[in-house]
Amino acid sequence: MRYITVILFAAVGLHAQYSGFSPANLDKSADPCTNFFQYACGTWVRNNPIPADRARWSRFEELSARNESILRDILETSAGKQNGTAVERKIGDYYTACLDEKAIDAKGIAPLKSELDRIAAIKDKSLLTDALARIHLNGSSAFFNLYSRADLSHSDVLIAWFDQGGLGLPDRDYYYRTDPKSAEIRDKYVAHLNRIFVLLGYTPEKASAAAKTIMGLEMRMAKASMDRVARRNANNLNHPGSLNDVKALAPSFEWDQYLQNVGVKKVDRINIASPDFFTE
């Protein structure tokens, strides 16, 4: 009974600091021994239909929306303070700069030029490795992902994970579904890539060719990627090994140089979440 009580409070009062536990959310017409979810959440679900702009709605989404509202209030309040703390001024100045669309448009691609020049200067695999490491440190998952996560075989240990990545669309299925909507999404994605290249200064012909090249590369990467259903099974992601195993899967990439550039000095154990992806 104590266990059920704990679940009840977790299900109905997920964020007590927000609205607290409320018996009004219970559906007392339901038998908790037959349908506990209906008993614990039935009235809340009935009184909180999914908003038109959402795909789902629960106490978690409600809490997330509240947090976003609080964060926005902090940003807007900080932006209006003339004599705030140093932190408040940094927050306010950053937020104000992001909203200054005229200044952003006037600068064009100038703030990105040094990074674009670095990429344009790539002439061999060594320079590619350096550029890719820099891109990863800037927060992008170009080509693949590197992060730390629990060892699936030893959950008390954090290890390095190499994982698939680099797709512009949400996952591999977007590249290979054959229904009309998916085909439309791919066409619009290529058009989006084309516009990005035009904004970067490419001629229309060169932009179109570049967009098609990117799409072809991503489709090849997507084909080698594990789909989201397969990734729900942790056993499919559990491929522990060493850096030598990674090198064996993708021997043409400068792995030692890459790790040095991203600040990883030593790595003894690695999980290769999607081996086929790295081979491809």
Secondary structure, 3 states (H helix, E strand, C coil): CHHHHHHHHHHHCCCCCCCCCCHHHCCCCCCCCCCHHHHHHHHHHHHCCCCCCCCCCCHHHHHHHHHHHHHHHHHHHHHCCCCCCHHHHHHHHHHHHHHCHHHHHHHCCHHHHHHHHHHHCCCCHHHHHHHHHHHHHCCCCCCEEEEEEEECCEEEEEEEEEEECCCCCCCCHHHHCCCHHHHHHHHHHHHHHHHHHHHCCCCHHHHHHHHHHHHHHHHHHHHHCCCHHHHCCHHHHCCEECHHHHHHHCCCCCHHHHHHHCCCCCCCCEEECCHHHHHC
